[in-house]
């Protein structure tokens, strides 16, 4: 009975130590999370570009050209888009073949 009591006391002591370590890790994780969120917010503010009316109008023009059947190469050349942008816009706004 005495051995069981000592074992139980040891288990309780170990549980208290684990709880303290978990609390310390949780506090550290909160600090890291806040840092990551602050960095992410700073990056978003740094790189976020709010579309202006002229930007929207230019995209409207690009979309219209896509609907008229402009080729990918012409879209890149005439509209100053990257090839990836042009491919994406053509997939989004091009002719819906087979549907």
DRENSEDO-630158 format. One record per residue: y, z, x of N, C-alpha, C in turn; residue in three letters. Coordinates in steps of 0.2 Angstrom, whole numbers, padded with zeros to 4 digits, always signed. Each point is the difference from the previous one (the first is absolute). Layout:
N
YZXYZXYZXALA;...
***
This chain:
99
-0006+0000+0004+0006+0000-0004+0006+0000+0004UNK;+0000+0004+0006+0006+0000+0004+0001-0007+0004UNK;-0005-0003+0001+0000-0007+0004+0003-0005-0005UNK;-0002+0001-0007+0003-0005-0005+0008+0002-0001UNK;+0001+0006+0001+0007+0002-0001+0004-0003+0006UNK;-0002+0001+0006+0003-0003+0006+0001-0007+0000UNK;-0005-0004-0003+0000-0007+0000+0005-0002-0005UNK;+0000+0003-0006+0005-0001-0005+0007+0001+0003UNK;+0001+0005+0003+0007+0002+0003+0002-0006+0005UNK;-0005-0002+0004+0001-0006+0005+0002-0006-0004UNK;-0004-0001-0005+0002-0007-0004+0007+0001-0003UNK;+0002+0006-0003+0006+0000-0002+0006+0000+0005UNK;-0001+0002+0006+0004+0000+0005+0001-0008+0002UNK;-0005-0003+0001+0000-0007+0001+0003-0004-0005UNK;-0001+0002-0006+0004-0004-0006+0007+0001+0001UNK;+0002+0006+0001+0008+0001+0001+0002-0004+0006UNK;-0003+0000+0005+0002-0004+0006+0001-0008-0002UNK;-0005-0002-0004+0000-0007-0002+0006-0001-0005UNK;+0001+0004-0004+0005+0000-0005+0007-0001+0004UNK;+0001+0005+0005+0006-0001+0004+0001-0006+0004UNK;-0006-0003+0002+0001-0006+0004+0001-0006-0005UNK;-0003+0000-0006+0002-0005-0005+0007+0001-0002UNK;+0003+0005-0001+0007+0001-0002+0004-0003+0005UNK;-0001+0002+0007+0004-0003+0005-0001-0008+0000UNK;-0006-0002-0001-0001-0008+0000+0004-0003-0005UNK;+0000+0004-0006+0003-0003-0006+0008+0000+0001UNK;+0002+0005+0003+0008+0000+0002+0001-0005+0005UNK;-0004-0002+0005+0001-0005+0005+0000-0007-0004UNK;-0005+0000-0004-0001-0007-0004+0007-0001-0004UNK;+0002+0005-0003+0007-0001-0004+0005-0002+0004UNK;+0001+0003+0006+0005-0003+0005-0001-0007+0002UNK;-0006-0002+0002-0001-0007+0001+0001-0004-0005UNK;-0002+0002-0006+0001-0004-0006+0008-0002-0001UNK;+0004+0006+0000+0007-0001-0001+0003-0004+0006UNK;-0003+0000+0006+0003-0004+0005-0002-0008-0001UNK;-0006-0001-0003-0002-0007-0001+0004-0002-0006UNK;+0001+0004-0005+0005-0003-0006+0007-0001+0003UNK;+0002+0004+0004+0007-0001+0002+0001-0006+0004UNK;-0005-0002+0005-0001-0006+0004+0000-0006-0005UNK;-0005+0001-0005-0001-0006-0004+0006-0001-0004UNK;+0004+0005-0002+0006-0001-0004+0006-0003+0004UNK;+0000+0002+0007+0005-0003+0004-0002-0007+0001UNK;-0006-0002+0001-0002-0007+0001+0001-0004-0006UNK;-0001+0003-0006+0001-0004-0006+0008-0001-0001UNK;+0004+0004+0002+0007-0001-0001+0002-0005+0006UNK;-0003+0001+0005+0002-0005+0006-0002-0007-0002UNK;-0006-0001-0003-0002-0007-0001+0001-0003-0007UNK;+0001+0005-0004+0001-0002-0007+0006-0005-0001UNK;-0002-0005-0003+0005-0005-0002+0001-0001-0007UNK;+0005+0002-0003+0001-0001-0007+0002-0007-0002UNK;-0003-0003-0004+0001-0007-0002+0007+0000-0003UNK;+0004-0005+0002+0007-0001-0003-0001-0006-0005UNK;+0005-0001-0003+0000-0005-0005-0001-0007+0003UNK;+0003-0001+0006-0001-0006+0004-0007-0001+0002UNK;-0003+0005+0002-0007+0000+0002-0004-0002-0006UNK;+0001+0003-0006-0004-0002-0006+0001-0007-0002UNK;+0006-0002+0001+0001-0007-0002-0003-0005+0005UNK;+0000+0002+0006-0004-0005+0005-0007+0000-0001UNK;-0003+0006-0002-0007+0000-0002-0002-0004-0006UNK;+0005+0000-0005-0001-0004-0006+0000-0007+0002UNK;+0004-0002+0005+0000-0007+0002-0006-0002+0003UNK;-0003+0005+0004-0006-0002+0004-0006+0000-0005UNK;+0000+0004-0005-0005+0000-0005+0000-0006-0004UNK;+0006-0003-0002+0001-0006-0003-0003-0006+0004UNK;+0002+0000+0006-0003-0005+0005-0007+0000+0000UNK;-0003+0006+0000-0008+0000+0000-0002-0002-0007UNK;+0003+0001-0005-0003-0003-0007+0001-0007+0000UNK;+0005-0003+0003+0001-0007+0001-0005-0004+0004UNK;-0004+0004+0004-0005-0002+0005+0002-0001+0007UNK;+0005+0003+0002+0001+0000+0008-0006+0002+0004UNK;+0000-0003+0006-0006+0001+0004+0001+0007+0004UNK;-0005+0002+0003+0001+0007+0004+0005-0002+0006UNK;-0002-0005+0003+0005-0001+0006+0007-0001-0002UNK;+0001-0004-0005+0007-0001-0003+0003+0006-0002UNK;-0004+0005-0003+0003+0006-0002+0002+0004+0006UNK;-0004+0000+0005+0002+0004+0006+0006-0003+0003UNK;+0000-0006+0001+0006-0004+0003+0006+0001-0004UNK;+0000-0002-0006+0006+0000-0004+0003+0007-0002UNK;-0004+0005-0001+0002+0006-0003+0000+0006+0006UNK;-0002-0002+0006+0001+0005+0005-0005+0006-0001UNK;-0006-0001-0003-0005+0005-0001-0005+0000+0006UNK;-0003+0005+0001-0006+0000+0005-0006-0003-0004UNK;-0005-0002+0004-0005-0004-0004-0004+0005-0004UNK;-0001+0007+0002-0003+0005-0004+0004+0001-0007UNK;+0007+0000+0001+0004+0001-0007-0001-0006-0004UNK;+0000-0006+0003-0001-0006-0004-0007+0000-0004UNK;-0005+0002+0004-0007+0000-0003+0000+0005-0006UNK;+0003+0005+0001+0000+0006-0005+0003-0003-0006UNK;+0006-0003+0001+0004-0002-0006-0003-0006-0003UNK;-0004-0004+0003-0003-0006-0003-0006+0003-0004UNK;-0003+0005+0003-0006+0003-0004+0002+0003-0006UNK;+0006+0004+0000+0003+0003-0006+0003-0004-0005UNK;+0003-0006+0002+0004-0004-0004-0002-0007-0001UNK;-0005-0002+0004-0003-0007+0000-0004-0001-0006UNK;-0002-0007-0001-0004-0002-0005-0006+0004-0001UNK;-0002+0002-0006-0006+0004-0001-0006-0005-0001UNK;-0003-0002+0005-0005-0005-0001-0007+0004-0002UNK;-0003-0003-0004-0007+0003-0002+0001+0006-0005UNK;+0005+0001-0003+0001+0006-0004+0002-0002-0007UNK;
***
